[in-house]
Amino acid sequence: MNTKIIFKALAFAMLMPTMLLTTACSNEDDVVNNAVNSQTVAHKGYALPVTVNVTHEGDATTRATFDGSKLAFSAGDQLFVGGNYDDWDKRFAGTLDYDAESGKFKGTIYTQDDTYKTYEELFGNSDYTIATLLPAGYKDHGYLVINTNDPDVQYDDFVEESNEYTLATSKADGVAQFSYEKSYNYNDGFALSPENAILNFTITGLAASTSVNVSLTSMAYNITGTVTTDASGNATFAAGIMAGLNLQPFSLTVGGKNITIVSSDKVVEEGKIYNIARNALIVNPAVGQVIGNDGKNYADAAAATSAGATAVAKIVYVGSDNGEAAPYNHGLALALSDANGGSSCKWKTSQADAGHTKQTSNTFTEESGLQYNAMHNSEIDNYPAFKAAIANNGTAAPTGCSAWFLASGYQWKKMAGAAGLSNVYWSSSERDASKAWAFINGSTWAQINKDNTCRVRACLAF
């Protein structure tokens, strides 16, 4: 008799099945009673050895080992198989282990009787068959259960389920552990398709190397856990939720801070991974607010001062369409005063190609000003406007925000309505080899020779 002990329940009925104790039976007369969660269940069945191929339906990307075209299984993966036969009157169930050498799943299926002598006959003649992938590290076992007080009660396939939830404390673990895939029929093997989505979170702006409590909740979910931040104060973790759910009603709290996941409806799709980057310091930002040197947002400069901080930037755009990548893709803020001590300066010391993507009209395609600043770090003295923006009069960039940079024309257009500037300011966008774009009085554009002078106002992304 082979007994496998599983230690902890970590599952939701739709997502993560719970671990339990199972006993494999050598014949249909074996009955073993085991206490599981204070309930006594009886295991009984006719054993059928199984070796089965398992593939994936489509190009789902919910497993950690994705080769670009299909998904591969991991050592330790298991497959729970259950169903009905004999006109739905009888049940079968069992858990198969992944065999890395053969690339197949092997194990034992238990049936109520010996109507079928092989699993091929059973699966081929079943009324209903379902296979569920159990990711490595969460070893759940399914088996047949019968009520010993009433032997005439039908068998039922059984995977212990709980209203407990868990977080993976790294995004990679989340991809591997929270994949929940099923197949609803057998055709010389099982073809699995995902039924859930993975949420990968990156939360910045927290205290460095500190344990923080995490809570992800909705009407149906209450996922909690503890995550340790890295040396930069970033927390990364993952969770899985059923496909078809809307993220908008979900609430996320990290380290006691309420963080907005999405501001409008967002229905997740099966087999997809959603990378969600948020700043824990800037909460519910709004145009017109200020960002303090502590990285937090305040209603105005006076509110920042009252909290013991100094306002360093004004929020002038809120939204993901800000030209920057995660985690700095939630908005833009402008410094409260001009860079370079308020004096104008050249875009470049000569009229020469800067190697940027050329913006030939002021409609502007999406550009990252932060990226263009980085391009010129090695020769920054040749790019006075960029150098001035990066330095921003010696004002340090707040924690949780990007470094100071010279905004692109695309970004200036996002900020135009709230910028409130009355002068000619350089953008980082290059018109051609000799000219760059400048923003005039918060509303119009001009192509200006790179060795002419304009003002510089530094920008932050958050």
HUGIZI-V64549 format. One record per pair of residues at least 12 apart in sequence whose C-alpha atoms are under 6 Angstrom apart, sorted by the first residue. I is the first residue (numbers start at 0). GAP is how many residues later the second one is. If there is no record, write none. Layout:
BEGIN
I&GAP, I&GAP
END
This chain:
BEGIN
1&22, 2&20, 3&18, 4&16, 5&13, 5&14, 5&15, 9&155, 10&151, 10&153, 10&154, 11&150, 11&151, 12&148, 14&165, 16&144, 17&142, 17&143, 18&121, 26&19, 27&17, 27&18, 30&12, 30&13, 41&103, 41&104, 42&101, 42&102, 44&65, 44&66, 44&67, 45&64, 45&65, 45&67, 46&62, 46&63, 47&60, 47&61, 48&58, 48&59, 49&56, 49&57, 49&58, 50&54, 50&55, 51&52, 51&53, 51&137, 52&51, 52&136, 53&135, 53&136, 53&137, 54&136, 55&135, 55&136, 55&137, 56&134, 56&135, 56&136, 59&211, 60&210, 61&113, 61&117, 61&209, 62&112, 62&113, 63&111, 63&112, 75&60, 76&21, 76&57, 76&58, 76&59, 77&18, 77&19, 77&20, 77&55, 77&56, 78&16, 78&17, 78&53, 78&54, 78&55, 79&14, 79&15, 79&51, 79&52, 80&12, 80&13, 80&49, 80&50, 81&47, 81&48, 81&75, 82&45, 82&46, 83&42, 83&43, 83&44, 84&41, 84&42, 90&64, 90&65, 91&18, 91&19, 92&16, 92&17, 92&50, 92&64, 93&14, 93&15, 93&16, 93&48, 93&49, 94&46, 94&47, 128&55, 128&56, 129&53, 129&54, 130&51, 130&52, 131&49, 131&50, 132&48, 134&42, 141&16, 141&17, 142&14, 142&15, 143&12, 143&13, 164&58, 165&57, 166&71, 166&72, 167&69, 167&70, 168&58, 168&68, 169&66, 169&67, 170&29, 170&66, 170&67, 173&64, 177&62, 179&14, 179&15, 179&16, 180&12, 180&13, 180&14, 193&76, 193&77, 194&48, 194&75, 195&45, 195&46, 195&47, 195&74, 196&43, 196&44, 196&46, 196&73, 196&74, 196&75, 196&76, 197&41, 197&42, 197&75, 198&39, 198&40, 198&41, 198&75, 199&38, 199&74, 199&75, 199&76, 200&35, 200&36, 200&37, 200&75, 200&76, 201&33, 201&34, 201&75, 202&31, 202&32, 202&74, 202&75, 202&76, 203&30, 203&75, 203&76, 203&196, 204&28, 204&74, 204&75, 204&76, 204&195, 205&27, 206&26, 207&21, 207&22, 207&23, 207&24, 207&25, 208&20, 208&21, 208&22, 209&18, 209&19, 210&16, 210&17, 211&14, 211&15, 211&43, 212&12, 212&13, 212&41, 212&42, 213&12, 213&39, 213&40, 214&37, 214&38, 215&35, 215&36, 216&33, 216&34, 217&32, 242&25, 242&26, 242&27, 243&23, 243&24, 243&25, 244&22, 244&23, 245&20, 245&21, 246&19, 247&14, 247&16, 247&17, 276&50, 280&14, 280&15, 281&14, 281&15, 286&28, 286&29, 286&30, 287&27, 288&25, 288&26, 289&23, 289&24, 289&25, 290&20, 290&22, 291&17, 291&18, 291&19, 291&20, 292&17, 292&105, 293&104, 294&103, 294&104, 311&23, 312&20, 312&21, 312&22, 312&23, 313&19, 313&20, 314&18, 315&16, 315&17, 315&99, 315&102, 316&14, 316&15, 316&98, 317&13, 318&12, 322&43, 322&44, 322&45, 323&44, 327&133, 327&134, 329&132, 330&130, 330&131, 331&128, 331&129, 332&126, 332&127, 333&125, 334&123, 337&118, 337&119, 338&49, 338&50, 338&53, 338&54, 338&117, 338&118, 339&48, 343&109, 343&110, 343&111, 344&108, 344&109, 345&38, 345&39, 345&105, 345&106, 345&107, 346&36, 346&37, 346&38, 346&103, 347&34, 347&35, 347&102, 347&103, 348&33, 348&102, 349&101, 350&83, 350&99, 350&100, 351&81, 351&82, 352&80, 357&72, 357&73, 358&72, 359&71, 363&46, 365&44, 368&37, 368&38, 368&39, 369&35, 385&20, 388&16, 388&17, 388&69, 389&14, 389&15, 400&60, 400&61, 401&58, 401&59, 403&54, 403&55, 403&56, 404&53, 404&54, 405&22, 405&52, 406&20, 406&21, 406&52, 407&19, 407&20, 407&21, 408&18, 408&20, 415&26, 420&20, 420&21, 421&19, 422&17, 422&18, 423&15, 423&16, 423&30, 424&13, 424&14, 424&29, 424&30, 424&31, 425&12, 425&28, 425&30, 433&15, 434&12, 434&13, 434&14, 434&15, 435&12, 435&14
END
